[in-house]
Amino acid sequence: MIRKRVVVSGVVQGVFFRDSCRREAAAAGLAGWVRNLPDGRVEAVFEGGPDAVERLVAWCGRGPSRAVVEQRHVVEEPPEGLDGFEVRGTDW
């Protein structure tokens, strides 16, 4: 099991990025979460098998059809053993 945190910027809010990400991650059997950030970016965490995590990291580079991803920053982190995948609220 691996864990990666992805932060994407561009036109990524208001284009169903979070819900599409949730569906893609659930279909891949991944755990984690996705949320909007106050500066217009989207942050996601994926935990699971290396191939599935890499597929979702790659998906974040393009996002859903209405998204325009300009940058994608990826960091590997120690897995926390998350269960399920959720859309998190924002803290702002």
Backbone as XML, in Angstrom:
<?xml version="1.0"?>
<chain id="A" units="angstrom">
  <residue number="1" name="MET">
    <atom name="N" x="0.841" y="-1.183" z="0.000"/>
    <atom name="CA" x="0.000" y="0.000" z="0.000"/>
    <atom name="C" x="0.882" y="1.241" z="0.000"/>
  </residue>
  <residue number="2" name="ILE">
    <atom name="N" x="0.467" y="2.221" z="-0.802"/>
    <atom name="CA" x="1.169" y="3.500" z="-0.819"/>
    <atom name="C" x="0.155" y="4.620" z="-0.632"/>
  </residue>
  <residue number="3" name="ARG">
    <atom name="N" x="0.672" y="5.815" z="-0.383"/>
    <atom name="CA" x="-0.178" y="7.003" z="-0.218"/>
    <atom name="C" x="0.473" y="8.154" z="-0.971"/>
  </residue>
  <residue number="4" name="LYS">
    <atom name="N" x="-0.348" y="8.863" z="-1.730"/>
    <atom name="CA" x="0.141" y="10.067" z="-2.405"/>
    <atom name="C" x="-0.858" y="11.192" z="-2.203"/>
  </residue>
  <residue number="5" name="ARG">
    <atom name="N" x="-0.301" y="12.388" z="-1.985"/>
    <atom name="CA" x="-1.085" y="13.615" z="-1.884"/>
    <atom name="C" x="-0.871" y="14.396" z="-3.182"/>
  </residue>
  <residue number="6" name="VAL">
    <atom name="N" x="-1.962" y="14.847" z="-3.773"/>
    <atom name="CA" x="-1.913" y="15.561" z="-5.047"/>
    <atom name="C" x="-2.613" y="16.905" z="-4.874"/>
  </residue>
  <residue number="7" name="VAL">
    <atom name="N" x="-1.976" y="17.967" z="-5.331"/>
    <atom name="CA" x="-2.597" y="19.289" z="-5.337"/>
    <atom name="C" x="-2.578" y="19.767" z="-6.791"/>
  </residue>
  <residue number="8" name="VAL">
    <atom name="N" x="-3.775" y="20.090" z="-7.304"/>
    <atom name="CA" x="-3.882" y="20.529" z="-8.690"/>
    <atom name="C" x="-4.384" y="21.968" z="-8.737"/>
  </residue>
  <residue number="9" name="SER">
    <atom name="N" x="-3.891" y="22.699" z="-9.721"/>
    <atom name="CA" x="-4.323" y="24.081" z="-9.909"/>
    <atom name="C" x="-4.756" y="24.275" z="-11.346"/>
  </residue>
  <residue number="10" name="GLY">
    <atom name="N" x="-5.486" y="25.345" z="-11.567"/>
    <atom name="CA" x="-6.048" y="25.660" z="-12.870"/>
    <atom name="C" x="-7.532" y="25.903" z="-12.691"/>
  </residue>
  <residue number="11" name="VAL">
    <atom name="N" x="-8.315" y="25.508" z="-13.686"/>
    <atom name="CA" x="-9.768" y="25.577" z="-13.569"/>
    <atom name="C" x="-10.211" y="24.225" z="-13.027"/>
  </residue>
  <residue number="12" name="VAL">
    <atom name="N" x="-10.205" y="24.107" z="-11.697"/>
    <atom name="CA" x="-10.464" y="22.815" z="-11.057"/>
    <atom name="C" x="-11.567" y="22.886" z="-10.001"/>
  </residue>
  <residue number="13" name="GLN">
    <atom name="N" x="-12.118" y="24.055" z="-9.757"/>
    <atom name="CA" x="-13.268" y="24.187" z="-8.869"/>
    <atom name="C" x="-14.469" y="24.608" z="-9.701"/>
  </residue>
  <residue number="14" name="GLY">
    <atom name="N" x="-15.634" y="24.058" z="-9.359"/>
    <atom name="CA" x="-16.841" y="24.371" z="-10.107"/>
    <atom name="C" x="-16.978" y="23.583" z="-11.393"/>
  </residue>
  <residue number="15" name="VAL">
    <atom name="N" x="-16.187" y="22.510" z="-11.540"/>
    <atom name="CA" x="-16.223" y="21.688" z="-12.752"/>
    <atom name="C" x="-16.419" y="20.204" z="-12.412"/>
  </residue>
  <residue number="16" name="PHE">
    <atom name="N" x="-16.941" y="19.929" z="-11.219"/>
    <atom name="CA" x="-17.196" y="18.565" z="-10.743"/>
    <atom name="C" x="-15.921" y="17.750" z="-10.541"/>
  </residue>
  <residue number="17" name="PHE">
    <atom name="N" x="-14.819" y="18.441" z="-10.246"/>
    <atom name="CA" x="-13.544" y="17.744" z="-10.037"/>
    <atom name="C" x="-13.643" y="16.816" z="-8.829"/>
  </residue>
  <residue number="18" name="ARG">
    <atom name="N" x="-14.144" y="17.317" z="-7.707"/>
    <atom name="CA" x="-14.183" y="16.503" z="-6.490"/>
    <atom name="C" x="-15.069" y="15.281" z="-6.646"/>
  </residue>
  <residue number="19" name="ASP">
    <atom name="N" x="-16.275" y="15.455" z="-7.170"/>
    <atom name="CA" x="-17.171" y="14.312" z="-7.305"/>
    <atom name="C" x="-16.640" y="13.309" z="-8.324"/>
  </residue>
  <residue number="20" name="SER">
    <atom name="N" x="-16.083" y="13.804" z="-9.416"/>
    <atom name="CA" x="-15.489" y="12.898" z="-10.409"/>
    <atom name="C" x="-14.315" y="12.139" z="-9.812"/>
  </residue>
  <residue number="21" name="CYS">
    <atom name="N" x="-13.511" y="12.820" z="-9.014"/>
    <atom name="CA" x="-12.371" y="12.188" z="-8.354"/>
    <atom name="C" x="-12.858" y="11.104" z="-7.395"/>
  </residue>
  <residue number="22" name="ARG">
    <atom name="N" x="-13.907" y="11.395" z="-6.643"/>
    <atom name="CA" x="-14.471" y="10.412" z="-5.714"/>
    <atom name="C" x="-14.928" y="9.162" z="-6.467"/>
  </residue>
  <residue number="23" name="ARG">
    <atom name="N" x="-15.622" y="9.348" z="-7.566"/>
    <atom name="CA" x="-16.090" y="8.203" z="-8.346"/>
    <atom name="C" x="-14.935" y="7.394" z="-8.928"/>
  </residue>
  <residue number="24" name="GLU">
    <atom name="N" x="-13.921" y="8.088" z="-9.463"/>
    <atom name="CA" x="-12.754" y="7.398" z="-10.025"/>
    <atom name="C" x="-12.011" y="6.600" z="-8.942"/>
  </residue>
  <residue number="25" name="ALA">
    <atom name="N" x="-11.826" y="7.218" z="-7.778"/>
    <atom name="CA" x="-11.116" y="6.555" z="-6.684"/>
    <atom name="C" x="-11.897" y="5.357" z="-6.163"/>
  </residue>
  <residue number="26" name="ALA">
    <atom name="N" x="-13.210" y="5.510" z="-6.016"/>
    <atom name="CA" x="-14.036" y="4.390" z="-5.540"/>
    <atom name="C" x="-13.999" y="3.238" z="-6.535"/>
  </residue>
  <residue number="27" name="ALA">
    <atom name="N" x="-14.069" y="3.541" z="-7.824"/>
    <atom name="CA" x="-14.012" y="2.501" z="-8.850"/>
    <atom name="C" x="-12.677" y="1.771" z="-8.835"/>
  </residue>
  <residue number="28" name="ALA">
    <atom name="N" x="-11.616" y="2.473" z="-8.454"/>
    <atom name="CA" x="-10.274" y="1.869" z="-8.387"/>
    <atom name="C" x="-10.023" y="1.172" z="-7.049"/>
  </residue>
  <residue number="29" name="GLY">
    <atom name="N" x="-10.979" y="1.272" z="-6.114"/>
    <atom name="CA" x="-10.817" y="0.628" z="-4.812"/>
    <atom name="C" x="-9.877" y="1.357" z="-3.877"/>
  </residue>
  <residue number="30" name="LEU">
    <atom name="N" x="-9.718" y="2.665" z="-4.072"/>
    <atom name="CA" x="-8.795" y="3.436" z="-3.254"/>
    <atom name="C" x="-9.498" y="4.074" z="-2.067"/>
  </residue>
  <residue number="31" name="ALA">
    <atom name="N" x="-8.739" y="4.327" z="-1.037"/>
    <atom name="CA" x="-9.191" y="5.091" z="0.120"/>
    <atom name="C" x="-8.585" y="6.478" z="0.027"/>
  </residue>
  <residue number="32" name="GLY">
    <atom name="N" x="-9.187" y="7.432" z="0.770"/>
    <atom name="CA" x="-8.633" y="8.775" z="0.817"/>
    <atom name="C" x="-9.711" y="9.818" z="0.829"/>
  </residue>
  <residue number="33" name="TRP">
    <atom name="N" x="-9.357" y="10.995" z="0.318"/>
    <atom name="CA" x="-10.291" y="12.121" z="0.322"/>
    <atom name="C" x="-9.874" y="13.157" z="-0.702"/>
  </residue>
  <residue number="34" name="VAL">
    <atom name="N" x="-10.801" y="14.079" z="-0.985"/>
    <atom name="CA" x="-10.539" y="15.188" z="-1.896"/>
    <atom name="C" x="-11.270" y="16.404" z="-1.348"/>
  </residue>
  <residue number="35" name="ARG">
    <atom name="N" x="-10.680" y="17.592" z="-1.521"/>
    <atom name="CA" x="-11.321" y="18.824" z="-1.046"/>
    <atom name="C" x="-10.840" y="20.014" z="-1.861"/>
  </residue>
  <residue number="36" name="ASN">
    <atom name="N" x="-11.669" y="21.068" z="-1.852"/>
    <atom name="CA" x="-11.267" y="22.348" z="-2.433"/>
    <atom name="C" x="-10.406" y="23.091" z="-1.430"/>
  </residue>
  <residue number="37" name="LEU">
    <atom name="N" x="-9.458" y="23.847" z="-1.928"/>
    <atom name="CA" x="-8.643" y="24.730" z="-1.097"/>
    <atom name="C" x="-9.092" y="26.171" z="-1.327"/>
  </residue>
  <residue number="38" name="PRO">
    <atom name="N" x="-8.906" y="27.041" z="-0.340"/>
    <atom name="CA" x="-9.396" y="28.410" z="-0.467"/>
    <atom name="C" x="-8.761" y="29.214" z="-1.603"/>
  </residue>
  <residue number="39" name="ASP">
    <atom name="N" x="-7.592" y="28.790" z="-2.080"/>
    <atom name="CA" x="-6.919" y="29.534" z="-3.150"/>
    <atom name="C" x="-7.313" y="29.064" z="-4.552"/>
  </residue>
  <residue number="40" name="GLY">
    <atom name="N" x="-8.322" y="28.194" z="-4.645"/>
    <atom name="CA" x="-8.797" y="27.740" z="-5.947"/>
    <atom name="C" x="-8.237" y="26.408" z="-6.394"/>
  </residue>
  <residue number="41" name="ARG">
    <atom name="N" x="-7.302" y="25.851" z="-5.650"/>
    <atom name="CA" x="-6.743" y="24.544" z="-5.994"/>
    <atom name="C" x="-7.615" y="23.433" z="-5.402"/>
  </residue>
  <residue number="42" name="VAL">
    <atom name="N" x="-7.347" y="22.193" z="-5.817"/>
    <atom name="CA" x="-7.983" y="21.011" z="-5.253"/>
    <atom name="C" x="-6.880" y="20.105" z="-4.720"/>
  </residue>
  <residue number="43" name="GLU">
    <atom name="N" x="-7.099" y="19.546" z="-3.528"/>
    <atom name="CA" x="-6.149" y="18.639" z="-2.884"/>
    <atom name="C" x="-6.806" y="17.279" z="-2.725"/>
  </residue>
  <residue number="44" name="ALA">
    <atom name="N" x="-6.063" y="16.221" z="-3.019"/>
    <atom name="CA" x="-6.574" y="14.862" z="-2.873"/>
    <atom name="C" x="-5.494" y="13.970" z="-2.274"/>
  </residue>
  <residue number="45" name="VAL">
    <atom name="N" x="-5.938" y="12.974" z="-1.513"/>
    <atom name="CA" x="-5.059" y="11.959" z="-0.941"/>
    <atom name="C" x="-5.578" y="10.600" z="-1.387"/>
  </residue>
  <residue number="46" name="PHE">
    <atom name="N" x="-4.681" y="9.761" z="-1.902"/>
    <atom name="CA" x="-5.038" y="8.418" z="-2.356"/>
    <atom name="C" x="-4.196" y="7.389" z="-1.626"/>
  </residue>
  <residue number="47" name="GLU">
    <atom name="N" x="-4.839" y="6.358" z="-1.105"/>
    <atom name="CA" x="-4.147" y="5.235" z="-0.482"/>
    <atom name="C" x="-4.639" y="3.940" z="-1.109"/>
  </residue>
  <residue number="48" name="GLY">
    <atom name="N" x="-3.689" y="3.048" z="-1.397"/>
    <atom name="CA" x="-4.056" y="1.756" z="-1.967"/>
    <atom name="C" x="-2.884" y="1.151" z="-2.705"/>
  </residue>
  <residue number="49" name="GLY">
    <atom name="N" x="-3.201" y="0.242" z="-3.602"/>
    <atom name="CA" x="-2.173" y="-0.413" z="-4.398"/>
    <atom name="C" x="-1.462" y="0.577" z="-5.301"/>
  </residue>
  <residue number="50" name="PRO">
    <atom name="N" x="-0.176" y="0.345" z="-5.544"/>
    <atom name="CA" x="0.615" y="1.301" z="-6.343"/>
    <atom name="C" x="0.039" y="1.593" z="-7.723"/>
  </residue>
  <residue number="51" name="ASP">
    <atom name="N" x="-0.437" y="0.575" z="-8.439"/>
    <atom name="CA" x="-0.956" y="0.809" z="-9.792"/>
    <atom name="C" x="-2.202" y="1.687" z="-9.763"/>
  </residue>
  <residue number="52" name="ALA">
    <atom name="N" x="-3.114" y="1.401" z="-8.830"/>
    <atom name="CA" x="-4.349" y="2.186" z="-8.736"/>
    <atom name="C" x="-4.062" y="3.622" z="-8.312"/>
  </residue>
  <residue number="53" name="VAL">
    <atom name="N" x="-3.156" y="3.795" z="-7.364"/>
    <atom name="CA" x="-2.799" y="5.150" z="-6.928"/>
    <atom name="C" x="-2.194" y="5.925" z="-8.095"/>
  </residue>
  <residue number="54" name="GLU">
    <atom name="N" x="-1.301" y="5.303" z="-8.833"/>
    <atom name="CA" x="-0.677" y="5.989" z="-9.971"/>
    <atom name="C" x="-1.700" y="6.352" z="-11.035"/>
  </residue>
  <residue number="55" name="ARG">
    <atom name="N" x="-2.716" y="5.492" z="-11.253"/>
    <atom name="CA" x="-3.775" y="5.817" z="-12.216"/>
    <atom name="C" x="-4.535" y="7.068" z="-11.790"/>
  </residue>
  <residue number="56" name="LEU">
    <atom name="N" x="-4.826" y="7.186" z="-10.493"/>
    <atom name="CA" x="-5.554" y="8.373" z="-10.022"/>
    <atom name="C" x="-4.681" y="9.612" z="-10.040"/>
  </residue>
  <residue number="57" name="VAL">
    <atom name="N" x="-3.399" y="9.465" z="-9.748"/>
    <atom name="CA" x="-2.485" y="10.604" z="-9.849"/>
    <atom name="C" x="-2.451" y="11.091" z="-11.297"/>
  </residue>
  <residue number="58" name="ALA">
    <atom name="N" x="-2.399" y="10.158" z="-12.236"/>
    <atom name="CA" x="-2.405" y="10.536" z="-13.657"/>
    <atom name="C" x="-3.731" y="11.188" z="-14.025"/>
  </residue>
  <residue number="59" name="TRP">
    <atom name="N" x="-4.845" y="10.642" z="-13.522"/>
    <atom name="CA" x="-6.164" y="11.224" z="-13.798"/>
    <atom name="C" x="-6.214" y="12.679" z="-13.313"/>
  </residue>
  <residue number="60" name="CYS">
    <atom name="N" x="-5.616" y="12.959" z="-12.173"/>
    <atom name="CA" x="-5.594" y="14.322" z="-11.633"/>
    <atom name="C" x="-4.871" y="15.289" z="-12.563"/>
  </residue>
  <residue number="61" name="GLY">
    <atom name="N" x="-4.020" y="14.782" z="-13.421"/>
    <atom name="CA" x="-3.325" y="15.633" z="-14.381"/>
    <atom name="C" x="-4.222" y="16.138" z="-15.498"/>
  </residue>
  <residue number="62" name="ARG">
    <atom name="N" x="-5.395" y="15.521" z="-15.637"/>
    <atom name="CA" x="-6.342" y="15.987" z="-16.664"/>
    <atom name="C" x="-7.705" y="16.300" z="-16.057"/>
  </residue>
  <residue number="63" name="GLY">
    <atom name="N" x="-8.140" y="15.551" z="-15.038"/>
    <atom name="CA" x="-9.408" y="15.798" z="-14.376"/>
    <atom name="C" x="-10.604" y="15.498" z="-15.255"/>
  </residue>
  <residue number="64" name="PRO">
    <atom name="N" x="-11.797" y="15.922" z="-14.822"/>
    <atom name="CA" x="-12.996" y="15.708" z="-15.628"/>
    <atom name="C" x="-12.975" y="16.597" z="-16.867"/>
  </residue>
  <residue number="65" name="SER">
    <atom name="N" x="-13.936" y="16.379" z="-17.750"/>
    <atom name="CA" x="-13.905" y="17.039" z="-19.065"/>
    <atom name="C" x="-13.913" y="18.562" z="-19.004"/>
  </residue>
  <residue number="66" name="ARG">
    <atom name="N" x="-14.541" y="19.156" z="-17.998"/>
    <atom name="CA" x="-14.615" y="20.623" z="-17.930"/>
    <atom name="C" x="-13.419" y="21.255" z="-17.214"/>
  </residue>
  <residue number="67" name="ALA">
    <atom name="N" x="-12.557" y="20.453" z="-16.638"/>
    <atom name="CA" x="-11.396" y="20.982" z="-15.915"/>
    <atom name="C" x="-10.280" y="21.370" z="-16.881"/>
  </residue>
  <residue number="68" name="VAL">
    <atom name="N" x="-9.480" y="22.331" z="-16.439"/>
    <atom name="CA" x="-8.257" y="22.704" z="-17.150"/>
    <atom name="C" x="-7.151" y="22.685" z="-16.100"/>
  </residue>
  <residue number="69" name="VAL">
    <atom name="N" x="-6.419" y="21.576" z="-16.043"/>
    <atom name="CA" x="-5.364" y="21.418" z="-15.044"/>
    <atom name="C" x="-4.096" y="22.072" z="-15.575"/>
  </residue>
  <residue number="70" name="GLU">
    <atom name="N" x="-3.593" y="23.050" z="-14.822"/>
    <atom name="CA" x="-2.374" y="23.754" z="-15.221"/>
    <atom name="C" x="-1.142" y="23.184" z="-14.533"/>
  </residue>
  <residue number="71" name="GLN">
    <atom name="N" x="-1.291" y="22.782" z="-13.274"/>
    <atom name="CA" x="-0.155" y="22.213" z="-12.540"/>
    <atom name="C" x="-0.655" y="21.097" z="-11.650"/>
  </residue>
  <residue number="72" name="ARG">
    <atom name="N" x="0.231" y="20.133" z="-11.407"/>
    <atom name="CA" x="-0.058" y="19.023" z="-10.503"/>
    <atom name="C" x="1.187" y="18.783" z="-9.659"/>
  </residue>
  <residue number="73" name="HIS">
    <atom name="N" x="1.022" y="18.879" z="-8.350"/>
    <atom name="CA" x="2.118" y="18.650" z="-7.414"/>
    <atom name="C" x="1.811" y="17.361" z="-6.646"/>
  </residue>
  <residue number="74" name="VAL">
    <atom name="N" x="2.756" y="16.432" z="-6.638"/>
    <atom name="CA" x="2.538" y="15.122" z="-6.029"/>
    <atom name="C" x="3.599" y="14.860" z="-4.973"/>
  </residue>
  <residue number="75" name="VAL">
    <atom name="N" x="3.167" y="14.392" z="-3.801"/>
    <atom name="CA" x="4.075" y="14.051" z="-2.705"/>
    <atom name="C" x="3.708" y="12.668" z="-2.183"/>
  </residue>
  <residue number="76" name="GLU">
    <atom name="N" x="4.694" y="11.818" z="-2.026"/>
    <atom name="CA" x="4.454" y="10.509" z="-1.409"/>
    <atom name="C" x="4.543" y="10.666" z="0.102"/>
  </residue>
  <residue number="77" name="GLU">
    <atom name="N" x="3.618" y="10.018" z="0.812"/>
    <atom name="CA" x="3.542" y="10.097" z="2.265"/>
    <atom name="C" x="3.361" y="8.690" z="2.833"/>
  </residue>
  <residue number="78" name="PRO">
    <atom name="N" x="3.628" y="8.516" z="4.141"/>
    <atom name="CA" x="3.362" y="7.214" z="4.751"/>
    <atom name="C" x="1.853" y="6.960" z="4.814"/>
  </residue>
  <residue number="79" name="PRO">
    <atom name="N" x="1.399" y="5.764" z="4.468"/>
    <atom name="CA" x="-0.031" y="5.450" z="4.543"/>
    <atom name="C" x="-0.551" y="5.555" z="5.978"/>
  </residue>
  <residue number="80" name="GLU">
    <atom name="N" x="-1.813" y="5.980" z="6.102"/>
    <atom name="CA" x="-2.468" y="6.081" z="7.402"/>
    <atom name="C" x="-3.479" y="4.966" z="7.629"/>
  </residue>
  <residue number="81" name="GLY">
    <atom name="N" x="-3.751" y="4.170" z="6.605"/>
    <atom name="CA" x="-4.746" y="3.116" z="6.736"/>
    <atom name="C" x="-6.171" y="3.636" z="6.649"/>
  </residue>
  <residue number="82" name="LEU">
    <atom name="N" x="-6.409" y="4.598" z="5.767"/>
    <atom name="CA" x="-7.741" y="5.176" z="5.605"/>
    <atom name="C" x="-8.713" y="4.126" z="5.071"/>
  </residue>
  <residue number="83" name="ASP">
    <atom name="N" x="-9.992" y="4.363" z="5.336"/>
    <atom name="CA" x="-11.047" y="3.451" z="4.893"/>
    <atom name="C" x="-12.076" y="4.251" z="4.102"/>
  </residue>
  <residue number="84" name="GLY">
    <atom name="N" x="-12.320" y="3.881" z="2.858"/>
    <atom name="CA" x="-13.286" y="4.582" z="2.028"/>
    <atom name="C" x="-12.707" y="5.856" z="1.434"/>
  </residue>
  <residue number="85" name="PHE">
    <atom name="N" x="-13.480" y="6.467" z="0.559"/>
    <atom name="CA" x="-13.057" y="7.702" z="-0.092"/>
    <atom name="C" x="-14.164" y="8.724" z="0.052"/>
  </residue>
  <residue number="86" name="GLU">
    <atom name="N" x="-13.809" y="9.947" z="0.473"/>
    <atom name="CA" x="-14.826" y="10.969" z="0.747"/>
    <atom name="C" x="-14.459" y="12.323" z="0.147"/>
  </residue>
  <residue number="87" name="VAL">
    <atom name="N" x="-15.493" y="13.092" z="-0.113"/>
    <atom name="CA" x="-15.331" y="14.497" z="-0.467"/>
    <atom name="C" x="-15.397" y="15.254" z="0.832"/>
  </residue>
  <residue number="88" name="ARG">
    <atom name="N" x="-14.331" y="15.938" z="1.185"/>
    <atom name="CA" x="-14.279" y="16.697" z="2.432"/>
    <atom name="C" x="-14.721" y="18.127" z="2.205"/>
  </residue>
  <residue number="89" name="GLY">
    <atom name="N" x="-15.305" y="18.704" z="3.243"/>
    <atom name="CA" x="-15.669" y="20.110" z="3.192"/>
    <atom name="C" x="-14.428" y="20.965" z="3.304"/>
  </residue>
  <residue number="90" name="THR">
    <atom name="N" x="-14.600" y="22.225" z="3.037"/>
    <atom name="CA" x="-13.493" y="23.157" z="3.148"/>
    <atom name="C" x="-13.534" y="23.847" z="4.504"/>
  </residue>
  <residue number="91" name="ASP">
    <atom name="N" x="-12.403" y="24.330" z="4.934"/>
    <atom name="CA" x="-12.295" y="24.984" z="6.236"/>
    <atom name="C" x="-12.428" y="26.502" z="6.150"/>
  </residue>
  <residue number="92" name="TRP">
    <atom name="N" x="-12.869" y="27.013" z="5.019"/>
    <atom name="CA" x="-12.936" y="28.450" z="4.848"/>
    <atom name="C" x="-14.330" y="28.839" z="4.690"/>
  </residue>
</chain>
